[in-house]
Amino acid sequence: MVFRAQHENDTLFSIFGFGDNEITMSQTEIKDDLSLFCGDKRIVQYMEAHVREHLTMEQLCYDNILSRSTVQKIMNETCGCGAIEFFSHLKIETAKQLIRDNKMSITEIADYLGYTSIHYFSRQFRHLTFMSPTEYASSIKSLSDRPE
């Protein structure tokens, strides 16, 4: 389910739920739903800049000069999930946008996002979206093929 709301600076936000949590998605930095806004902008901007890499909690903390407990507290209080879980959602939202753009194959997208295995990427995608990347691409195509 997707809800839309205006932020005080007229930035449009989309909110989607997963499990018992919600993540707020900003549409200002990267088109559509790629840029996530949550709690400490610095942490999220760092994740966005490193979405094509494998990110560890240690690397995130070190590069942002924050303790592990501080990062965990910020993410849990503002997003209701951990930093690495949030980063996984960011990667999959990026993958969904790339699939919608229809310029790369699923294998190219997995590689682009830093997954070492197409199989792991597909498992992660299915875990978070309840469908495989191929099923998602097919559903997007069938929606775009519908007559208006």
C-alpha positions as CSV (number, residue, x, y, z in Angstrom):
1,M,0.0,0.0,0.0
2,V,1.4,3.4,-0.9
3,F,0.3,6.7,0.7
4,R,1.4,10.2,-0.4
5,A,1.8,13.3,1.8
6,Q,3.2,16.8,1.5
7,H,6.2,17.7,3.7
8,E,6.5,21.2,5.1
9,N,9.0,22.2,2.3
10,D,6.6,20.9,-0.3
11,T,8.7,17.8,-1.0
12,L,6.4,14.9,-1.9
13,F,6.9,11.8,0.2
14,S,5.6,8.3,-0.4
15,I,5.2,6.0,2.6
16,F,5.1,2.2,2.2
17,G,4.7,-0.4,4.9
18,F,6.7,-3.6,5.3
19,G,5.9,-5.8,8.2
20,D,4.9,-3.6,11.1
21,N,7.1,-0.7,10.0
22,E,7.0,2.1,7.6
23,I,9.8,3.7,5.5
24,T,9.4,7.2,4.2
25,M,10.7,7.7,0.6
26,S,11.8,11.1,-0.7
27,Q,11.4,11.8,-4.4
28,T,13.6,14.8,-4.6
29,E,17.2,13.5,-5.2
30,I,16.7,10.5,-7.5
31,K,13.6,10.1,-9.7
32,D,10.6,8.1,-8.3
33,D,11.2,6.1,-5.2
34,L,15.0,5.6,-5.0
35,S,15.9,8.2,-2.4
36,L,14.9,7.2,1.1
37,F,14.5,9.8,3.8
38,C,14.7,8.6,7.4
39,G,15.9,10.1,10.6
40,D,19.5,11.3,10.1
41,K,19.8,12.6,6.5
42,R,23.5,12.1,6.6
43,I,23.2,8.3,7.1
44,V,20.6,7.9,4.3
45,Q,22.6,10.1,1.9
46,Y,25.7,8.0,2.6
47,M,23.6,4.8,1.9
48,E,22.3,6.4,-1.3
49,A,25.8,7.2,-2.4
50,H,27.0,3.7,-1.7
51,V,24.0,1.8,-3.0
52,R,26.1,0.0,-5.6
53,E,28.5,-1.4,-3.0
54,H,28.4,-4.0,-0.2
55,L,28.0,-2.0,3.0
56,T,28.8,-3.2,6.4
57,M,27.8,-1.7,9.7
58,E,31.4,-1.1,10.6
59,Q,32.0,0.8,7.3
60,L,28.8,2.9,7.8
61,C,29.8,3.8,11.4
62,Y,33.4,4.6,10.6
63,D,32.7,6.8,7.5
64,N,30.0,8.7,9.4
65,I,32.0,9.0,12.6
66,L,29.1,7.5,14.7
67,S,29.1,4.6,17.1
68,R,27.3,1.4,16.2
69,S,24.8,2.0,19.0
70,T,24.1,5.5,17.8
71,V,23.4,4.4,14.2
72,Q,21.2,1.5,15.5
73,K,19.3,3.9,17.8
74,I,18.7,6.5,15.0
75,M,17.5,3.9,12.5
76,N,15.3,2.0,14.9
77,E,13.7,5.1,16.3
78,T,13.0,6.8,13.0
79,C,12.5,3.8,10.6
80,G,11.6,0.9,12.8
81,C,14.4,-1.2,11.3
82,G,18.1,-1.6,11.4
83,A,20.6,0.2,9.1
84,I,21.5,-2.9,7.1
85,E,17.8,-3.8,6.6
86,F,17.1,-0.3,5.5
87,F,20.0,-0.5,3.1
88,S,18.6,-3.7,1.7
89,H,15.3,-2.0,1.1
90,L,17.1,0.9,-0.6
91,K,18.9,-1.5,-2.9
92,I,15.7,-3.3,-3.8
93,E,13.8,-0.1,-4.4
94,T,16.7,1.0,-6.7
95,A,16.4,-2.4,-8.5
96,K,12.7,-1.9,-8.9
97,Q,13.3,1.5,-10.5
98,L,15.9,0.0,-12.8
99,I,13.5,-2.7,-13.9
100,R,10.8,-0.1,-14.6
101,D,13.4,1.8,-16.7
102,N,13.8,-1.3,-18.8
103,K,17.4,-0.5,-19.9
104,M,19.2,-3.3,-18.1
105,S,18.7,-7.0,-17.7
106,I,18.1,-8.5,-14.3
107,T,21.7,-9.8,-14.3
108,E,23.1,-6.4,-15.2
109,I,21.0,-4.8,-12.4
110,A,22.3,-7.3,-9.8
111,D,25.8,-6.6,-10.9
112,Y,25.2,-2.8,-11.0
113,L,24.0,-2.9,-7.4
114,G,27.0,-4.9,-6.2
115,Y,25.5,-8.3,-5.7
116,T,28.1,-11.0,-6.3
117,S,25.4,-13.5,-7.2
118,I,22.2,-13.2,-9.3
119,H,20.8,-15.9,-7.1
120,Y,21.3,-14.0,-3.9
121,F,19.9,-10.8,-5.6
122,S,16.8,-12.8,-6.7
123,R,16.3,-14.3,-3.2
124,Q,16.7,-10.8,-1.6
125,F,14.3,-9.3,-4.1
126,R,11.7,-12.0,-3.5
127,H,12.1,-11.8,0.3
128,L,11.3,-8.0,0.3
129,T,8.8,-7.8,-2.6
130,F,7.2,-11.3,-2.5
131,M,7.9,-11.8,-6.2
132,S,11.0,-12.5,-8.2
133,P,12.7,-9.8,-10.3
134,T,11.3,-11.4,-13.5
135,E,7.8,-11.6,-12.1
136,Y,8.1,-7.9,-11.1
137,A,9.3,-7.0,-14.6
138,S,6.4,-9.0,-16.1
139,S,3.9,-7.3,-13.9
140,I,5.2,-3.9,-14.9
141,K,5.1,-4.8,-18.6
142,S,1.5,-6.1,-18.3
143,L,0.4,-2.9,-16.6
144,S,2.0,-0.8,-19.3
145,D,0.4,-2.9,-22.0
146,R,-3.2,-2.4,-20.7
147,P,-5.4,-0.2,-22.9
148,E,-6.6,2.9,-21.2
